[in-house]
Amino acid sequence: MRPYNLEKYFANPSSGYRFAAQVRDAIEKAREQVAALLGCEAGEIVFNQLRHRIEQNTAFHSALETRPECKHIVTTAVEHSAVRKPTQELARRGYEVTVIDVDKSGRLSLRALADAIRPDTAFVSVMWANNETGVIFPIEEIAEIAHDKGVPLHTDAVQVAGKIPINLREVSLQFLSISGHKLHAPKGVGALYVNRRSRFHPLILGGSHENNRRAGTENAASIVGLGKARRSHWRNCRRSNASANFAGPF
C-alpha cells in the first residue's frame, strides 16, 4: 500500500494525465482481484470508502429508485446495524418493513421469507452469515426465491468473504457487500457487488468515479490493500470445506 499513499504513486486516479494512469491501473488490478474472490466480473465491483455501511445504503437507494412504486421491504431480525438502521429509517419515512424472525437455533424459515414477499416489495436484504452466532443462511435458495418473485436481493457478506467460497456467477442476486477489515485489509474500505444486469442508481452524485456509480476520488492505497488481502484469503477459501449451516462465531 505504501507506494500508493504518499510515497510514489500519489496521483489522483481519476485524472487524465499519464502519472494518474499508473494509480488507475493498480485500482483496476485490485478490482479484478476482488472480483475473483467473489466469482464475478471486475466491472461489477464498486469500491467504497466508508466500509459496508455506505454499501448497504447504496444498494437500498438503488433498489428504491429503480422501483419507486414499491413501498415494502423484507429483512430479518438478526441483521447488522448497517442494514437494520437504514430499514428503520425507511420505516419512519413511510415504507412498510417486514422483519422475519429466526428460530432458537438462529435459522431462518424460507417459507416465512417467501410468504413475506409481496408484489410491492422493493427489495429483500438477508445477511449471508451472522456476525454473532455464526449461522450461515442459505443464500442460494433465498436468491432463487427472490428471483422467482421478481424482487432484488441484497446480502451482507462481510462475515463470509474470504472464509467460504463465493461464486456470484451461480447465485442470482443483485447486490452484495463486503468490508476490507474482515480480510485484514485497511479499515474504512469496502466493495459493493452490483449485478451487471441490474439497473443502478448511485447514492453519491458529483463525479464519474467508479464507472459513474459513486462520486468521490478513490482511496487508492486502501483499495490496493483490499486487493492484496484478497490473495491470502482466496487460498484459505479454496482449502475450506465449510458447507454446514453453522460455522461458529466469526
Secondary structure as a PSIPRED ss2 file (coil, helix, strand):
# PSIPRED VFORMAT (PSIPRED V4.0)

   1 M C   1.000  0.000  0.000
   2 R H   0.000  1.000  0.000
   3 P H   0.000  1.000  0.000
   4 Y H   0.000  1.000  0.000
   5 N C   1.000  0.000  0.000
   6 L C   1.000  0.000  0.000
   7 E C   1.000  0.000  0.000
   8 K C   1.000  0.000  0.000
   9 Y C   1.000  0.000  0.000
  10 F C   1.000  0.000  0.000
  11 A C   1.000  0.000  0.000
  12 N C   1.000  0.000  0.000
  13 P C   1.000  0.000  0.000
  14 S C   1.000  0.000  0.000
  15 S C   1.000  0.000  0.000
  16 G C   1.000  0.000  0.000
  17 Y C   1.000  0.000  0.000
  18 R H   0.000  1.000  0.000
  19 F H   0.000  1.000  0.000
  20 A H   0.000  1.000  0.000
  21 A H   0.000  1.000  0.000
  22 Q H   0.000  1.000  0.000
  23 V H   0.000  1.000  0.000
  24 R H   0.000  1.000  0.000
  25 D H   0.000  1.000  0.000
  26 A H   0.000  1.000  0.000
  27 I H   0.000  1.000  0.000
  28 E H   0.000  1.000  0.000
  29 K H   0.000  1.000  0.000
  30 A H   0.000  1.000  0.000
  31 R H   0.000  1.000  0.000
  32 E H   0.000  1.000  0.000
  33 Q H   0.000  1.000  0.000
  34 V H   0.000  1.000  0.000
  35 A H   0.000  1.000  0.000
  36 A H   0.000  1.000  0.000
  37 L H   0.000  1.000  0.000
  38 L H   0.000  1.000  0.000
  39 G C   1.000  0.000  0.000
  40 C C   1.000  0.000  0.000
  41 E C   1.000  0.000  0.000
  42 A H   0.000  1.000  0.000
  43 G H   0.000  1.000  0.000
  44 E H   0.000  1.000  0.000
  45 I E   0.000  0.000  1.000
  46 V E   0.000  0.000  1.000
  47 F E   0.000  0.000  1.000
  48 N E   0.000  0.000  1.000
  49 Q C   1.000  0.000  0.000
  50 L C   1.000  0.000  0.000
  51 R H   0.000  1.000  0.000
  52 H H   0.000  1.000  0.000
  53 R H   0.000  1.000  0.000
  54 I H   0.000  1.000  0.000
  55 E H   0.000  1.000  0.000
  56 Q H   0.000  1.000  0.000
  57 N H   0.000  1.000  0.000
  58 T H   0.000  1.000  0.000
  59 A H   0.000  1.000  0.000
  60 F H   0.000  1.000  0.000
  61 H H   0.000  1.000  0.000
  62 S H   0.000  1.000  0.000
  63 A H   0.000  1.000  0.000
  64 L H   0.000  1.000  0.000
  65 E H   0.000  1.000  0.000
  66 T H   0.000  1.000  0.000
  67 R C   1.000  0.000  0.000
  68 P C   1.000  0.000  0.000
  69 E C   1.000  0.000  0.000
  70 C C   1.000  0.000  0.000
  71 K C   1.000  0.000  0.000
  72 H E   0.000  0.000  1.000
  73 I E   0.000  0.000  1.000
  74 V E   0.000  0.000  1.000
  75 T E   0.000  0.000  1.000
  76 T E   0.000  0.000  1.000
  77 A C   1.000  0.000  0.000
  78 V C   1.000  0.000  0.000
  79 E C   1.000  0.000  0.000
  80 H C   1.000  0.000  0.000
  81 S H   0.000  1.000  0.000
  82 A H   0.000  1.000  0.000
  83 V H   0.000  1.000  0.000
  84 R H   0.000  1.000  0.000
  85 K H   0.000  1.000  0.000
  86 P H   0.000  1.000  0.000
  87 T H   0.000  1.000  0.000
  88 Q H   0.000  1.000  0.000
  89 E H   0.000  1.000  0.000
  90 L H   0.000  1.000  0.000
  91 A H   0.000  1.000  0.000
  92 R H   0.000  1.000  0.000
  93 R C   1.000  0.000  0.000
  94 G C   1.000  0.000  0.000
  95 Y C   1.000  0.000  0.000
  96 E E   0.000  0.000  1.000
  97 V E   0.000  0.000  1.000
  98 T E   0.000  0.000  1.000
  99 V E   0.000  0.000  1.000
 100 I E   0.000  0.000  1.000
 101 D C   1.000  0.000  0.000
 102 V E   0.000  0.000  1.000
 103 D C   1.000  0.000  0.000
 104 K C   1.000  0.000  0.000
 105 S C   1.000  0.000  0.000
 106 G C   1.000  0.000  0.000
 107 R C   1.000  0.000  0.000
 108 L E   0.000  0.000  1.000
 109 S C   1.000  0.000  0.000
 110 L H   0.000  1.000  0.000
 111 R H   0.000  1.000  0.000
 112 A H   0.000  1.000  0.000
 113 L H   0.000  1.000  0.000
 114 A H   0.000  1.000  0.000
 115 D H   0.000  1.000  0.000
 116 A H   0.000  1.000  0.000
 117 I C   1.000  0.000  0.000
 118 R C   1.000  0.000  0.000
 119 P C   1.000  0.000  0.000
 120 D C   1.000  0.000  0.000
 121 T E   0.000  0.000  1.000
 122 A E   0.000  0.000  1.000
 123 F E   0.000  0.000  1.000
 124 V E   0.000  0.000  1.000
 125 S E   0.000  0.000  1.000
 126 V C   1.000  0.000  0.000
 127 M C   1.000  0.000  0.000
 128 W C   1.000  0.000  0.000
 129 A E   0.000  0.000  1.000
 130 N C   1.000  0.000  0.000
 131 N C   1.000  0.000  0.000
 132 E C   1.000  0.000  0.000
 133 T C   1.000  0.000  0.000
 134 G C   1.000  0.000  0.000
 135 V E   0.000  0.000  1.000
 136 I E   0.000  0.000  1.000
 137 F C   1.000  0.000  0.000
 138 P C   1.000  0.000  0.000
 139 I H   0.000  1.000  0.000
 140 E H   0.000  1.000  0.000
 141 E H   0.000  1.000  0.000
 142 I H   0.000  1.000  0.000
 143 A H   0.000  1.000  0.000
 144 E H   0.000  1.000  0.000
 145 I H   0.000  1.000  0.000
 146 A H   0.000  1.000  0.000
 147 H H   0.000  1.000  0.000
 148 D H   0.000  1.000  0.000
 149 K H   0.000  1.000  0.000
 150 G C   1.000  0.000  0.000
 151 V C   1.000  0.000  0.000
 152 P C   1.000  0.000  0.000
 153 L E   0.000  0.000  1.000
 154 H E   0.000  0.000  1.000
 155 T E   0.000  0.000  1.000
 156 D E   0.000  0.000  1.000
 157 A C   1.000  0.000  0.000
 158 V C   1.000  0.000  0.000
 159 Q C   1.000  0.000  0.000
 160 V C   1.000  0.000  0.000
 161 A C   1.000  0.000  0.000
 162 G C   1.000  0.000  0.000
 163 K C   1.000  0.000  0.000
 164 I C   1.000  0.000  0.000
 165 P C   1.000  0.000  0.000
 166 I C   1.000  0.000  0.000
 167 N C   1.000  0.000  0.000
 168 L C   1.000  0.000  0.000
 169 R C   1.000  0.000  0.000
 170 E C   1.000  0.000  0.000
 171 V C   1.000  0.000  0.000
 172 S C   1.000  0.000  0.000
 173 L C   1.000  0.000  0.000
 174 Q C   1.000  0.000  0.000
 175 F E   0.000  0.000  1.000
 176 L E   0.000  0.000  1.000
 177 S E   0.000  0.000  1.000
 178 I E   0.000  0.000  1.000
 179 S E   0.000  0.000  1.000
 180 G H   0.000  1.000  0.000
 181 H H   0.000  1.000  0.000
 182 K H   0.000  1.000  0.000
 183 L H   0.000  1.000  0.000
 184 H C   1.000  0.000  0.000
 185 A C   1.000  0.000  0.000
 186 P C   1.000  0.000  0.000
 187 K C   1.000  0.000  0.000
 188 G C   1.000  0.000  0.000
 189 V C   1.000  0.000  0.000
 190 G E   0.000  0.000  1.000
 191 A E   0.000  0.000  1.000
 192 L E   0.000  0.000  1.000
 193 Y E   0.000  0.000  1.000
 194 V E   0.000  0.000  1.000
 195 N C   1.000  0.000  0.000
 196 R C   1.000  0.000  0.000
 197 R C   1.000  0.000  0.000
 198 S C   1.000  0.000  0.000
 199 R C   1.000  0.000  0.000
 200 F C   1.000  0.000  0.000
 201 H C   1.000  0.000  0.000
 202 P C   1.000  0.000  0.000
 203 L C   1.000  0.000  0.000
 204 I C   1.000  0.000  0.000
 205 L C   1.000  0.000  0.000
 206 G C   1.000  0.000  0.000
 207 G C   1.000  0.000  0.000
 208 S C   1.000  0.000  0.000
 209 H H   0.000  1.000  0.000
 210 E H   0.000  1.000  0.000
 211 N H   0.000  1.000  0.000
 212 N H   0.000  1.000  0.000
 213 R C   1.000  0.000  0.000
 214 R C   1.000  0.000  0.000
 215 A C   1.000  0.000  0.000
 216 G C   1.000  0.000  0.000
 217 T C   1.000  0.000  0.000
 218 E C   1.000  0.000  0.000
 219 N C   1.000  0.000  0.000
 220 A H   0.000  1.000  0.000
 221 A H   0.000  1.000  0.000
 222 S H   0.000  1.000  0.000
 223 I H   0.000  1.000  0.000
 224 V H   0.000  1.000  0.000
 225 G H   0.000  1.000  0.000
 226 L H   0.000  1.000  0.000
 227 G H   0.000  1.000  0.000
 228 K H   0.000  1.000  0.000
 229 A H   0.000  1.000  0.000
 230 R H   0.000  1.000  0.000
 231 R H   0.000  1.000  0.000
 232 S H   0.000  1.000  0.000
 233 H H   0.000  1.000  0.000
 234 W H   0.000  1.000  0.000
 235 R H   0.000  1.000  0.000
 236 N H   0.000  1.000  0.000
 237 C H   0.000  1.000  0.000
 238 R H   0.000  1.000  0.000
 239 R H   0.000  1.000  0.000
 240 S C   1.000  0.000  0.000
 241 N C   1.000  0.000  0.000
 242 A C   1.000  0.000  0.000
 243 S C   1.000  0.000  0.000
 244 A C   1.000  0.000  0.000
 245 N C   1.000  0.000  0.000
 246 F E   0.000  0.000  1.000
 247 A C   1.000  0.000  0.000
 248 G C   1.000  0.000  0.000
 249 P C   1.000  0.000  0.000
 250 F C   1.000  0.000  0.000
